[in-house]
């Protein structure tokens, strides 16, 4: 399902409104689903990324669709601004200069591979987002991370570290799934 430009603009406005509401009340914006078209209330997974002066300032999202898209974005925007454990809560001064990006995820698909090299050869840099899981350890990189890590081996090694594994870790029980995103603006 692809969204048109007006719907994308509406989602960006909603994400900003949820952060503004959070600055004023400490709570995410409550969503009345009756005010939105069907395309925006279907269950979809999303991430909201905040950048301030070109640097990551928050990024929170869901890997699996569990709530209406419009609600997911409002909650994730609030969480990216105020609950990302890597950063202090966003301030009103920062909010004026924050760049906001929304990524809507496709359902994840398992990748079948026989070795690390086989996995690397199947990756599509700049297109694939990855979920890596080993037991209870799990990490994900959105496709936009390829901009910083364009080499597939380095991308995979950093993702292992994000999941709490050594960069050279390998196991036959390692699970990797891919997803695509529609990122805007």
C-alpha positions in Angstrom: 0.0 0.0 0.0 1.5 3.3 -1.1 0.5 6.6 0.4 0.0 9.8 -1.7 1.8 13.0 -1.0 -1.2 14.6 0.9 -1.4 11.5 3.2 2.4 11.6 3.8 2.1 15.4 4.7 -0.8 14.6 7.0 1.3 12.0 8.8 4.3 14.4 9.1 2.0 17.1 10.5 0.5 14.5 13.0 4.0 13.5 14.2 4.9 17.1 14.8 1.6 17.7 16.6 2.2 14.7 18.8 5.7 16.0 19.8 4.3 19.5 20.4 1.5 18.0 22.5 4.2 16.1 24.4 6.1 19.3 25.1 2.9 20.9 26.5 1.4 18.0 28.4 4.0 15.2 28.7 1.6 12.8 26.8 1.4 11.7 23.2 -1.5 13.1 21.1 -4.7 11.1 21.5 -6.0 10.0 18.1 -9.7 9.8 17.1 -9.6 7.2 14.3 -12.9 8.4 12.9 -11.3 11.5 11.5 -8.9 9.7 9.2 -9.2 7.8 5.9 -9.0 4.0 5.8 -5.4 4.1 4.4 -4.2 5.8 7.5 -6.0 3.5 10.0 -4.9 0.2 8.6 -2.4 -1.6 10.9 1.2 -0.9 9.8 4.6 -0.7 11.5 6.5 2.5 11.4 9.5 4.3 12.8 9.9 8.0 13.5 13.4 9.5 13.3 14.4 12.9 14.6 17.5 14.7 13.5 18.9 17.9 15.0 21.6 19.8 13.1 22.2 16.8 11.0 22.7 14.4 13.9 20.4 11.6 15.1 18.2 12.9 18.0 15.8 10.1 18.4 14.5 7.0 16.6 11.7 4.8 17.9 9.4 2.4 16.1 7.7 -0.9 15.8 8.9 -3.8 13.6 5.5 -5.5 13.5 2.1 -3.9 12.8 0.1 -3.9 16.0 -2.0 -0.7 15.9 -3.5 1.7 13.3 -0.7 3.5 11.3 -1.9 7.0 12.4 -1.8 5.9 16.1 1.6 4.2 15.6 3.1 7.4 14.2 1.7 9.6 16.9 3.1 7.3 19.6 6.4 6.7 17.9 7.0 10.5 17.4 6.3 11.1 21.0 8.6 8.3 22.1 11.4 9.4 19.7 11.3 12.8 21.2 10.9 11.9 24.9 11.7 8.3 25.5 14.6 7.2 23.4 17.1 6.0 26.1 20.1 7.2 24.1 19.1 10.9 24.4 17.6 13.3 27.0 14.0 14.4 26.3 13.7 16.9 23.4 13.5 20.5 24.4 11.2 23.2 23.0 14.3 25.0 21.6 15.4 21.9 19.8 11.9 21.2 18.5 11.9 24.3 16.3 14.9 23.0 14.4 14.3 19.2 14.4 14.0 17.4 11.1 11.5 14.6 11.2 11.4 11.4 9.0 8.8 8.7 8.9 9.5 5.1 7.7 6.6 2.8 7.0 7.7 -0.8 7.0 6.7 -3.7 4.9 6.1 -7.0 6.6 9.4 -8.7 7.4 10.5 -11.7 5.3 12.9 -14.4 6.6 16.1 -14.7 4.6 17.3 -18.3 4.0 21.1 -18.5 4.0 23.8 -21.1 4.4 26.7 -18.9 5.5 27.6 -15.4 6.3 28.9 -14.9 2.8 25.6 -16.3 1.4 23.7 -13.8 3.5 25.9 -10.9 2.5 25.4 -11.8 -1.2 21.6 -11.7 -0.8 21.5 -8.2 0.8 20.4 -5.2 -1.2 22.2 -2.1 0.1 20.1 1.0 0.4 16.9 -1.1 0.0 16.8 -3.7 2.7 16.2 -3.1 6.4 17.4 -6.0 8.5 16.3 -7.7 11.7 18.9 -9.9 13.2 18.1 -12.3 16.0 20.0 -14.8 18.1 18.1 -16.2 21.0 16.8 -13.2 23.0 19.2 -10.8 21.4 17.7 -8.7 18.5 18.7 -5.6 16.5 17.4 -3.8 13.5 18.8 -1.3 11.0 16.5 0.7 8.8 17.5 0.9 5.1 18.6 4.5 5.7 21.6 3.1 7.8 23.2 2.0 4.5 24.1 5.7 4.0 26.5 5.4 6.9 27.5 1.8 6.3 27.4 1.1 2.6 29.5 -2.1 2.7 27.3 -5.2 3.4 29.8 -6.8 5.7 30.3 -3.7 7.8 26.5 -3.2 7.9 26.0 -6.8 9.2 28.9 -6.5 11.7 27.5 -3.3 13.2 24.0 -4.8 13.3 25.4 -7.8 15.3 26.9 -5.3 17.7 23.6 -3.5 18.0 22.0 -6.8 18.9 24.6 -7.3 21.7 26.7 -9.8 19.8 30.4 -9.7 18.8 30.9 -8.3 15.3 32.5 -11.5 14.1 29.8 -13.7 15.7 28.3 -16.5 13.6 25.9 -19.3 14.4 23.7 -21.7 12.4 20.8 -20.6 14.6 21.2 -16.9 13.6 17.9 -15.6 12.1 17.8 -12.6 9.7 14.7 -11.0 8.1 14.5 -8.2 5.6 11.9 -5.5 5.2 11.5 -2.4 3.0 10.4 1.0 4.0 8.6 4.0 2.4 10.6 6.8 4.0 9.6 10.5 3.8 10.2 13.3 3.4 
